[in-house]
Amino acid sequence: MIIPSDTTVCKGSGPISLIANPATGNWSWNGNLISTGIFNTSLTNQVQNYLVYTFGILTCEVRDSFLVTVIGANINAGNDTVLCSNSSPFYLNGVPTSGVWSGAGVVDSLTGYYDPSLTINSPDVVVYTYFEPISGCIVPDTMLVTVFSTYRRRIHYA
């Protein structure tokens, strides 16, 4: 049986075609069948991904696997957030640290200092971008910050 060699890729670098010989076996990842024959590096949050190829049946079944290391799979900008316009500015927390931030409400791209008053009544797509120096991977992750106005209009009846 011939399967791909272990490989390292950047998250989001594109799909990996799963090709093996003989070609009539099945690929799986995390116990789930990959019926398309394609492993999408954008869909994993795991750095180490073992892809298993199974060929044959019952006692004649043969398995082999290869490792796909996905650099940046653990990048996390955080959960989408909803705030009021009178909320105090705060620091965004990305994982791993040392990434840079961008977005309409981001005041300081290095520290992630965010001011909700800058994005009232409009969703702000905030991007956390991490550079992994050894591999050269540049990996972004996004979060949505929605800020609602606390201004109340008074209605006068005649």
Secondary structure, 3 states (H helix, E strand, C coil): CECCCCEEEECCCCEEECCCECCCCEEEECCEECCCCEEEHHHCCCCEEEEEEEECCHHHCEEEEEEEEEECCCCECCCCEEEECCCCCEECCCECCCCEEECCCEEECCCCEECHHHHECCCEEEEEEEEECCCCEEEEEEEEEEEECCCCCCCCCC
